[in-house]
Amino acid sequence: MKTLFEQLKTLFDFELYSNTATLANLILSIYDTNRATLSAEEHFGTLVYYAESLFHERRFREAETVYRQALQLKRLLTKNKSPNCKTTPATVPGQVDLQSEVELKYKTARCLIEMKCYRDAIVLLQSLALKQRTPKVNMLLSKLCHNHGHERSAIGTYKEVLKECPLAFEAIEGLLTLGVKGIEVNSLIVDATLAPQCNEWMSSWIKAHANIQARKYTEAIQTLRSIEANTCLRNYHQLLVLIGECHYHNGEYEQAYITLKRAHAMQPHSKNGLQILAILMAKNKKIAELEKLITPSPSLLNEYTSEMWFVMGQYLFATGKYEKAVYFVQKACFQNSRNIEALVLKAEVLFQVKKYQQGIAHLRYGQQFAPYRYEIHKALVDNYINMGRTREAQLQALKAVKVLGESARSLVLMARTYMKDESTRPRAKALCLKALDMNENFLPAVYLLAEIYLRDNDLSARLKLLKKHAMLSKNCKLHVMLGEMLNNEKDHSGALEHYSIALNLDPTNRIAMSGLLMVGQNKGSTSSSGTSNAGASSSYLESMVEDGSDMPDNPLEMIEIRTTGANEMESESDAMWSDLEIEINQ
């Protein structure tokens, strides 16, 4: 006949954790009444099995309390030098000794992290002697120190991980993020680098990540493309994600979209690259594709990461449902307070509902640990311009240029802040010309320069500029702008041609459609509408100036919401949102 403790161990060995937790609670209650029920070793083992079961059941607060009770009892048994304090050694190589002090403190720290008590987790793990720390302890401690400003400690513990596990990629990337040179990182994993299966790509992989951390995205893309073309990693999902993210951070949105879409098709359930892909789908008006990235099912809520909540928020934001969007984006921020995409999106939603100071606060928070992200600077500049705070917009744009360096998009961002005042407009013109010298095909600089020519009434220069770039790139907006300009100049055949080209490129473009309707009107009606058309062109151009995309500058205006009936407006997933929200709030 088995004792209660033996029955408990059987339940735990078969991973019946909820049953184990129930029985352990019962045994401990009996033990409080009758101490003869369990020996000291069995009491300790019961606490360990109870804590482990609670941990597996994700009852972290309860588990943390029981783990601490187990640690206290273990110290007491060790102090008294009782033979019962000896834990059972692992009988299988690599098997974890659940009753060791190291494992108990590691699991306690995991519980503290789930409860967001990060400082307590760091203190607890650092209480372990250096020789006691296993690679998983060092890895957890590295991440905690890295994310909470203890950089020197993080570097030391990352290096300890690589001593035993040279292919721990998170440790490699962590060291590079903290400023350790690629050559030094390479020296730490030289045995793995020289291994037959790694020697053709490992050094290049480290070099690419070093370039990413140095914000040298063009060089990183070249290195990653070389790995894709010349090694056995050509079908590696994470390689494609890295290439796509580098294109995005470099302002090359079309290439980023193509690469990340390919990566998503390869592994549809992976969260890597998912947020940026959702952003690009919204920019490109791919709302149906964006909706397919999410499958709102209450039964899968436990699988929803910060990235999944962000995608849901992005979809709702893109369709103008701001109250719901801010709710889901807040969940993304709660799960990962350093999710830059979520912070930027939440700020954009707050700006849309006129909560400007809250939006700015979110962006300033993101700037503390990601000052190199262009999207944060751009969102701040956009907000200041929309609020009429031109001076603050100029200072923020100048800061962006200093932090990010001079590039075509940072110069155009600064140029936009000089557009309101006629006395500063020549500065905007000079910056646009400089941006085009750096990147001849950078369309946002073309749009803004065309707007400047229009305001300066230099129509010949504007026409020359638009025709040149319409020939260089197939772009709907360029042809719309040319169509409007030629229509105002009463060149109806030329306007008809460019409006038609624009519609071939984007059949849903409303300005091109309305332009076609105006072409063919009599001269009297066109002369009376010419002024209004010019005004419409001006405001349209202002809204179009955006970094490297073909969408309006303000992402909140990216999507045109249909004005059909309520039933037609409801998407396939809309009917599930209410059920989802009910499940979340339970």
N, C-alpha and C positions, 0 to 999 in steps of 0.2 A: 504493500500500500504506500503510495507516494505521499510525502508531506506537502503542506501548502507551498513551501518554498520550491520544492521540486516541480509541483504543478505550475507554479509561476514561471520557472525556467523553461518548461516545455512550451508554454504559450509564447514566450519571448523568442525561443529558438525557431518556432514556426511563423514568426512575424505577425502574430495576432495582437497587434499593439493596443488596440482599444480594449480588448479583453484583458491584456496584461495590466494596463493601467487600472482597470476596475478591480482586479484581484489584488494588485499591489496595495491599493488604497485600503482594501478590506484587511489585508494582512497587517499593515502598519497600525490600523485601528485596534486589532486584537493585541498587537505587541504593546501598545500603550497601556492596555489593561493587565496583560500577563507577560512580563519580560522573559519568561521561560520559553515562550513560543519560538523564538529565534535566537540562534547564537549571534555573537557580535559580527562574525563574517557574513551570516545570512541576512542580518539586519542591513549591513552595508550593501550586500548584493541586491536586496529588495529595493533599496533606494536607487541604485544604479538602473535596475530594470524599469523601475517606475519613471525615472527621469528620461531614459531613452525612449520609452513608449510615448510619453507626453511630447517629446521632441518630434518623433515621427508623425504624431497626430497634429503637429503645428500648434500646440498649446504652449507657446514659448514662455509666457510669464510664469505659469505653473512649473514648467520644466526647470527654469532658472532657479527657482526657490529650492526644488528638490536636489538639483545638482550641488547647490551650495551646502545643503544638509549632508550630502554624501562626502563632499570635500572636508567638511568639518569633522565628520566621523572618521574619515581616513587619517587625518592629522592626529586625532586622539588615539587611534589604534597604534599608529606609528610611534607616538610619544611614549605610550605605555609598553611598547615593544611586545605586544601580544602576538603570538603565532597566528592568531586569526586575521591579523592585518595583512598577511601576505596574499597578494592577489594571484589569481591563477594565470600562469604565463601562457602566451599565445602558442598553441600547438601547431599551427599551420604557418609557414613563412609568409609574412606580409599581413597576417591577421591582426586586427586592431584589438588591443587589450582595453576593453571598455572600462575596467576598474582602475586604470592607471591615472595618476594625478594629471599627466599631460592631456589625456583624452577628456577627462572631466572638465578641466579648465578650458579646453578648446570648445567643447559643446556649450559650456556656460557662456563663453564669449559669443558664440553663434546666436544664442538666445538674446543676449544683450544687443547685438546688432539688429536683430529682428524688432526689438523694442526701441531701436534708435538711441541706445545708450552707448554711443561710440567711445567716449572717453573712458568709461568704466571697462569696456572690452579691451582697450589698449593697455590700461593699467593691469588688468588681470593676466593678459598674455605676457606682458613684460615681467611679471612676477616669476615666470618660469626661467630657470637657469639656461644659459646659452646652449649647453650640451644637451639639455632636455628637449629643446625645440626641434620638432620634426619639420619636414618641408611644408606640410599643410599648415602647421602653426605659423611658420615664417611667412608663408604666402598670405595668410589672413592678416597677420600683423603688418605686412608690407602695404597691403591695400588700405588698411585703416590709417597708418601713418601717412601714406601718400595723400589720401583725401582730406586729411585734417592738419596739414601743414608741418608735419614732422619729417621733412625731406631727408635729412641725414640718416635718420633711423630707417627710413624706407629703403634707401640705397643699400645700406648694410644688410638688411634682411632679404632684399631681392637677390643680392649676390650669394647669400647663404642658400637660397633656393636653387640657384643655378649650379652650385657646387655638386649637388646630388641629382638634379633634374635639369640638364643643360638645354632641353627642348621645351622648357616651360615658357611659352611665347608671351604670356602676360607679364612675366618677370622681365623678359627681354625688352618688351615695349615700355614697361614701367621705368626701367633704367634710362632708356632713350628719352622718355618724356621728362625725366628729372635732370636731363642735361649731360648724362654720361656719354662720352664719345663712342661712336660706333666701333672704332678700333679696340677700345677697352672692352666693350661688350663681346666683341668677337674673340678676344683673348680668354674670356671666361668660359667659352663653350668650344674651345678649339678642337677638342676630341670629337664632338658632334659635327662640327663644320667639316672635318676631314673624313667623316664616315662616307663610304661609297654611295649610299642612298641620299646623302645631303650635300655632298661637295659641289654639285653643279648649281645649286640655288641658294644655299643657306647664307653665304656672304652677301649675295645680292639682296636677299630678303632683309637683312639687317641694314644694308645701305639704303634701301627704299624707305624703311621706317625711320632711319635717321634723317632723311630728307623731309619726310612728312612732319616730324617734330620740329624741324628747322623752318617749316612753312615753304619749302622749296618743292612745290607741287609738280611743276613741269619736269624737274629731274626725277622725282619719285615716279611719275607716270612712265617716263622712258625706261626706268629700271624695271618696273613691274611689267610693262609690255614685253621687255626682253625676257623676263622669266616666263611669261605666258607663251612666248613664241619658241623658246629654245630649250625648255625643260619639261619634265613630266608633270608639271603643275598646270598645264594649259586648261584643264577642266576643273580647277579648284575654285569652289564657290567664293571663299573669302578673298582670294586674289582679285576676282572681278569686283567684289564689293569695295575693296581698297582703291582700285582704279576708278570706279565710279565716284567714290567720295572725294578723291583727289581732283577729279574734273569739276565736281560741284564746288569745292572750296576754292578752286582756281577760277570760278565764274564761267566755266564751260558747260552750260546746262544741257545742251542738246546731247553732247557726248556722254554726260553723266546719266541722263535719262536712258539712253540706249544701253549702256553698260549695266546699270542697276536693274533694268527690266530683264535683261538676259540672265543676270544672277538670280533674280526672283523666280524666273521660270525654271531654273535649275533646282532650287530648293524653296518651294512656295511657303513653307512653314518656318523658315529661318527669320529671326528678327533683325539680323545684321543688314544694314542698309535700307531697312524698311521705311524709316522716317523720312529720309531724304527722297526716296522714291515717291512717297506720298506727296511731299511738297512739290516735286516736279510734275506729278500728275495734275495737281491743282493748278500749277502755273500754265500747263498746256491744255487746260480745260478737259482733261480726261476724267470726267467725273464718274462715268460708268466704270472705268477701270479702277479708279480710286475706291469705289464702293465695293468692288470685288476683293480688295485687300482685307476687308473686315467681314466677319460672319458673326453678327451679334447673337450669341447663343448663351442663355443663362447657365447652361450645364458646363460651359467651358470657362467660367469667370476666373477660376483658380489659375488658369494658364495665362491670363492677361498680364503682360508685363507693361512697363512704362511705355515701351514702343507701341504696343497695341492700343493702349488708351490714347496715345498721341494720334495714331492713324484715325481713330474714331472721331477725335476732336477736330482733326484737319478736314475730314469729310463734312462734318456739320458746319464748320467755319466756311468751307467753300460753297456750301449751299445756303448760307445766310442764316443759319440757326444758331445765333450767337449765345443764347442763354444755355442751350444744351452743350455747345462747344466748350464753353469755359468750365463747365462741370467736369467733362471728361479730361480736358487738358490739366485741370487741377489734380486729378487722380494720377496723371502721368508725372506731374511735378512731385506729388507726395511720395510716389514709389521711388523716384530718382530725382533728388533736389538739384542735381547737376546736369539735367537733361536740357541742353542748350536749345534744341529745336522746340521743346515744350515751353520753355521760358519765353522764347521769342513769340511763339504762337499765342500764348496766353496774353502777352503784352499787346499784340495786335488786336485780339478780341476786346481787351479792356479799352484800347483806344477807340474801337468802333462804338462802344457803349458809353464813350465820353468819360471814362475813369482814367484820366491821363496820368495822374500822379502814381496810381497803383501800377500802371503799365511801365512807367519809367523806373519804378522801384525794382520790378522784376528784371528789367534789362540791366540796371546797375549791378544787381546781384550777380547776374551772369557774367558781367564784365570782370568781376573780381577774380574768377578762375579761368576765364576764356577771353581775354582782351583781344586775342588775335582773330576772333570770329567777325567777319565782315557783316554778317546779318544783324548783329547787335548794333553796330554803328549805324547801319542803314536805317534800322527801325527807329532809332533815336532821332536821326536827322529828319526822317519823314514826319515823325510826330511833332517835332519843333516847327517844321515848315507849316504843317497843317494848323498848328496853334498860333501861327503868326509870330513866333519867337525866333526871328531870323538870326539874331546875334548868337543865340545858343546853338542854332543849327550850324552856323559857320564854325564855331569853336569845336563842336563835336566832329564835323567833317575834317577839320584841320588835325584833330587828335587821331582820326582814322588814318589819315595819310602818314602821320608820324609813326603810328604803331604798325600799320600794315605795309608801309612803304609806298612809293609812287607806282601806281599801276593805272591802267586805263579806267577801271571802274571806280577806284578811289578818287581819281581826278574828276570824273564826271559827277560823283557824289558831292564833291566840294563845289563844282561849277553850279549845281542846282541851287545851292544856297545863295548864289549871287544873282539869281534871275529876277527876284522881285523888284529890286531897286535899279532904276535905269542907269545910275551913276556907276554901279558895280558890274553891270552886264558885260563890259569889255573884258573883265577878269574871267567871267564864265566862258566867253568866246575863246580866250587864250588857252584856258584849261582844256576845252573840247578839242582844239587843234592839236594840243600837246598829246592828248589821249589818242587821237587818230594817228599821230606820228608813232606812238608806241604800238598801236594795234589798228591797222588800217580798216579792219572789218568789224570794229566794235560798234555795233548798231546803236546802243544808247547814246554814244557820243554823237552819232549822226542825227538822231532824233532831236537832241537838245540843240545842236548847232543849227539845224533847220528851223527850230523855233526862234533862235536868236536872229537868224537872217530875216524871218518873217516880221519880228518886232522892229527890226532895223529897216524894214521895207527894202531889203536887198534881194529882190525876187529872182534876179538872174543868178546870183550866187546860190540861192536856195535850190533853184531848178537844176543847176549843174550838179550840185551835191547829191540831190535825190536820184537823178538819172544815173550818175556814176555808180552809186551803191545798189540801185535796182538791177543794174547789169551784173554786179559782182555777186549778189546773193538773191535767192528766191525768198522774198519776205513780203508777207501780206501787207503789213503796215506801210512799208515804203511805197507800194503801188497805190494804196488808199490815199496816202499823202500827195502823191503825184496826181492821182485822179482829181482830188479836191482842188489842187492848185491849177491844173489845166482847165477844169470846169469854171473856176472863177475868172480865168483868162479867156473864157469863151472858146477854148479849143475843145469842142465837144467830142470830136472823133478820138483825140488823144486821151481825153478823160474816160471815154467808153472803153478804150483798149486797156487802160490800167485798172479800171474797176473790174473788168472781166478777168484779168489776170489775178487780181486779189481774191475774187470769188472762187476761182479755180484752186487757189491755195488754201482758202478757208471759206467753204460754202456758207458758214453761219455768220459771217461778218456783216453786221447790220449797217455799218456806215457805208460799206461798199454797195450793199443792196439799195440803200436810200439814195446813194450817189447815182446809181444807174437810173433810178426813177426820175431824178432831176435832169439828167442828160436828155436833151430833146425838147425841153420846154422852150417857149419862145423867148426872145431876147429881153422882152420887157420883164417877164417874170424872173428870168435869171439875174437881171440887173438888180431887182429889188431883193432877191434872195442872196445876192453875192456877199453883201455885208454880213448877214447872219451866218452864211457858210464859212466866211473867214473866221468869225468868232468861234464857230463850232470847231473849225480846224485847230485854232489856237488852244482851246481848252482840251481838245482831244490829244494834241501833241504833248501838253503838259502831263496828262495822265499816263502817257505811254512811256515816258522816260524811266526805264528800269534796267537793272544791271544784267545784261546778257540774256534776257528773255523777251518773248514777243507779247508779254502781257502788260496790263496797266501797272503803273508804279505802285499804287496802293494795293496790296494783295487782297484787301477787303473788297475791292471792286473787280476782282479777277473774273468772277462768275456772274453771268447774267441769269437772274432767276426768272423762269417762265411765269407768265401771268395767267395761265390756264386754270381750270377748275381745281378744287382741292384734291379730288381723286386722282387727277392726272399728275399733280405735283408730288404725290406720295410715291416714294421709291419702293422697291421690293423690300428693303430692310426697314423702312420707317415703321411698319406695323409691329416690328419687334422691339423698337426702342423703349416703349413703355414697360414691356415685360422685363427688359434688361435693367431699367432703372429701379423697378420694384425689387428685383433680385439683389441689386447692389445695396439697397438701403435696408435690407433685412439683416 
